[in-house]
Amino acid sequence: MDAKELVARFQAGERNFQGVYLSRASLDGVDLHGVNLQGAVLSGARLQGANLSGANFNQADLSWAYLSGANLHGANLSRADLNEAFLMGTDLTGVDLRGADLNGAYLQQAEIDEATQLDDKWRLVWQLVNQNVREQDFSGVDLRGANLQGIDLTKIGLVEANLQGANLVTSHLAGANLSRADLSGANLGGADLSGADLSEACLFKAKLQGAELGGAILQQTDLSEANLSGANLSGTILRQANLSRAILIKVNLTGAMLSQTNLSRASLEGVDLDEANIDRINLSEAVMPDGSVHP
């Protein structure tokens, strides 16, 4: 069945399309209110501005679906897969989202109300994305896989928070307290982390290309295998940090404190170490700024 057939059959009075396969279907602006699409596959489908109020999407696959401005009022999305779904401006009032997978989902300007049934984790993500949370404390929270792209989290408290695999691209985290937070695999490309406290945090395999880390505290931080290409780390405290196998191509480390830092097998091509403290650092098998390999 294709999108046109679905719409035609719906307009003829049919409502049950349980388990239908409509991956990448184009359904922008359609009226499918009250339709039963339980277990349907709509991954990558376009449903911008669609009327889906009261629809049943229980256990449906809506991963990567584009639902911007759609009306889902009163719909059943329990246990639905909304991984990486685009929900900007979507009406989620009265929607049942219990057990839904919202990893990577874009929730800016999505509308919820007291009747929206949403797991605590995703309600918190919605709050972080849509409300002013600057300088507030959210220490120890579970934000694994959350999409916080471009959000203003200036001076926020996220001590020991779990942000594994979170999307923090171009987010504003200046002065944030992320000490002992787990950011392994997180994407922080272009993020502003100037003056942030990341001491003892885990940034294993994190993506930090072009990030601003000037004056940040990275003491005893695990940055092994992280990609910091083009990042600014001038004046940072990296004492006893683990940067083994990290990519530091064209990184600015002027005035940084690097004493006892592990840079074994790191890529340091084009790195600026002017006035940096490099006392007792481990450079075994590292690719040096001039392209040579340290013994």
N, C-alpha and C positions, 0 to 999 in steps of 0.2 A: 504493500500500500504506500502511495506517495502522499504528499501534503494536500494536493488538490482533491484527491479521492476522499481523504479524511474529512476535509471541510464540506465537501458535497454530501457525504453520508450523514454528517452532523446536521447540516441544514435540512436534510430529509427526515430528521427526527431520531437518528441513531445516536446513542450516548455511550455505549460500551465498546471501548477500544483497548481493553486490557492486554498488555504485553506487546503492543504494536511496535514495530521497528521504524523509527523516523529520524535516525541519526543525521544531523546536519540539514534537517528540513527547514524550509523557509516558510515561517508562519507569522510574520510580522503583522500586527494589527488584527488578527483573526478573532472571531467571537467563538470561544469554546467553553462558555460558562457551564459548570456542572458536568463536564465530560469525565468519563472514567478512563484514566490512563495509568491505572495501577500497573507497576512493573514495566511500563513502556520504556523504550530506549530513545531518548531525545538528546543524546550527547551532541554538543556543538550546534544544536538547533537555534534558529533565530525566532524569538517570540517577543520582539520589542513591541510594547504598547498593546499586547494581546489581552483580551478579556478572558481570564482563566478563573474567575471567581467561583468558589464552591467546587472546583475540580478536584478529582482524586488522583494524586501523584504518589500515593504510597509505594515506597520501594522503587520508584522510577529513577532512571538514569538521566539526570539533567546536568551532568558534568560539562563544563565549558559552554553551557547554554547562555545565550544572550537574552536576558529578561528585563532589560532596562525599560522602566516605565510601565511594565505589565501590571495588570490588576489581578492579584491572587487572593483577594479578600476571602477569608473563610475556607481556603483550600486546604486539602490534606497533603502535606509534604513529609509526613513522618517516615523516617528511615530512607528518605530520598538521597540520592547522590548529587550534591550540588558543588562538588569539587571544582574550583576555579570558575564557578558561574558568575556572570556579571549581573548584579542585582541593584545597580544604581537607580534610585528613584522608584524602585518596585514597591507596590502596595502589599505589605505582608501583615496587615492588620487581621487579627482573628485567625491567623494561619497556624496549623499544627506542624511544627518543625522538630518535634521530639525525635531524637536519634538520627537526625539528618547530618550528613557529612558536608560541612561548610569550609573545609580546608581550602585556603586560597580564594574563597569567595569574596567578591567586591561588594561591600555593604554600605558604601557612602550614599547618604540621602535615602536609604531604604526606610520605609515607614513601618513601624511596629506599634502595638498598643498593649494594654494590660491583658487583652484576650489572646495575644500571640503566645503560643506555647513553644518556648525556645530553651534549649539546654543552657545551663548557667554559663558555661564557657563561651558560647556564641553570643549570649546576651551581653557579656562583658566586652567582647570584641566589638559588637555594635555600639556600645557605649564609648569605647575608646575612639572609634572612627567618627562618631557623629556628635559627640559632646566635648566640651572643653575640659580636658583632664590634665592640663599643664600643672606641674608641681604637686600632683596628687600621688598617693602611695598605693601601689598595687603589688607589693612584694610577695613573692612566692606563688603567683598566679600561673595557671596553665594556659599558655597562648601558642601552643604548638600549631604550626601551619596557618596561623592567622595572617590575613592580608591587611597590613597596616601601612600600605604604600602611601608616601607623601603626607602622613599624618603628623600634626604638631604634638610632640610628646616631650617638649622642653622641660627639663628638670623633673621628669617623672621618676617615681621610685619603683624599680623593678628588680630589687635585690632578690637573688635566688629564683627569679622567674624562669619558667620553661618556655623558650622561644625557638625551639628546634624547628628548622625549616620555615620559619616565618618570613613573610615578604615585608621588608622594611626599606625598600628602595626609595631614595630621596626623602626619607622621613627625617623629622627634626628632633634630634635627641641630645641637643646641646645641654651639658650640665646634668644629664640623667644619671641616676645611680643604678648601674647594671652589675654591680659586684656580685660575683659567684652565680651569675645568670648563665643559663645554657642556651647559647646561640649557635650551636653546631649546625652547619648546613644552611644557616639563615642567609638571606640576600639583603645586604646592606649597601649595595652599590649606590654611590652618590649621596649617602646619608650624611647628615651633619651630627657628628659625635664629638664636637669640640668641647674639651673640658669635662667629658663624661668619665665616670668612674667605672672601669671595666676590670678592676683588679680581681684576679682569680676566676674570671669568667671563662667559659669554654666557647671558643670560636673556631673549633676544628672544622676545616673545609668551608668556612664561611666565605661569602663573596663580598669583598669590600673595595671593589674597583672604584677609584675616584672619590672615595669617602674622605670626609674632613675629620681628622682625629687630632688636630693641633691641641697640645696641652692636655690630652687625655691621660688617664692613669690606667696603664696596662701591666701593672706589676703582677708577676706570676700568672699571667693570662696564657691560656693555651690557644695559640694561633697556628698550630701545625697544619700544614697543607692549605692554609687560607690564601685567597687571592687578593692581594693588596695593591695591584698594579695601579700606578698613578695616584695613589692616596697621599694625603698630607699627614705626616706623623711628626712634624717639627715640634720640638719641645715636649714630646711625650715621654712618660716614664715607662720604660719597658724592662725594668730590672727583673731578672730571673724569668722572663717570659720565654715561652716555647714557640719558636718560629721555624722549627725544622720543616724542610720541604715547602716552606711558604714561598709564594711568588711576590717579590718585592720590586719588580721592574719599574724603574723611574719613580721610585718612592722618595719623598722628601723627608729625610731623617735629621735635618740640621738641628743641632742642639738637643737631640734626644738622649735620654739616659738608657744605655744599652748594657750596662754592666751585668755580667753573668748570664747574658741572654744566649739561648741556644739557636744558632742560625745554621746548623748543619744541613747541608744539601739544599739550602735556600737559594733562590734565584735573585741576585742583587744587581743585575745589569742596569747601569745608568743611575744607581742610587746616589743621593747626595748625603754624605756623612759629615759635612762640615761642622766642626765644633761638637760633634757627638761624642759621648762618653762610651768608649768601646772596651773598657777594662774587663779582661777575663771572659770575653765572649767566645763561643764555640763556632768556628767557621769551617769545620771539617767538611770537605767535599762541596763547599758552597761555590756557586758561580759568582765571582767578584765583579765589582762595577766595571772593570775593564774587559770583562769577558773571560778572564782566566779562571781556572778551577783551583781553589785553595786545597792544599794537600791534607 
